[in-house]
Amino acid sequence: MAIIITDECINCGACEPECPNTAIYEGGEEWKWSDGTELKEVTLEGGVLMDANKAQNPVSDEFFYIVPGKCTECTGFHEEPQCAAVCPVDCCVDDPDFVETKDELITKKEWLHTE
C-alpha cells in the first residue's frame, strides 16, 4: 500500500528528504518519474510509452504529496515508511486506494532503481 499525506499536513517538509524514491513533492511542484530513480522511460496504462523526464502535474496544490506510483513504503531501504516516522503531525498514512503486497513493493523498488 502506498502512503498518502492527509490534509492535516502542516507543510513542514520533514518527509521530503527522507524518501528514498523521491516520491514526495511540495504542493504545486511538478514531478518526474526520473527524479531519484533510474527510469528513462515509463509504460503507462494502455501501453503508452513516456519519457521519464517529462514533468507531470502536481498531485496536490496545497500540501506536500506522495506520488503513489513511486512509493514503496521504503521497502528494501528501511523497516518502516520514513515519511511517517518523521512526520510531527502523523499525517503520512496508508493509502487505501493503492494496496500492494510486500512482493509488489519489492518489485516496484527494483523497477524504480534498475537501468
PyMOL commands that set and color helices and strands:
alter all, ss='L'
color gray80, all
select helices_A, chain A and resi 16-18+45-47+82-86+102-112
alter helices_A, ss='H'
color red, helices_A
select strands_A, chain A and resi 3-5+24-25+41-43+49-51+65-66+92-94
alter strands_A, ss='S'
color yellow, strands_A
deselect
rebuild
show_as cartoon
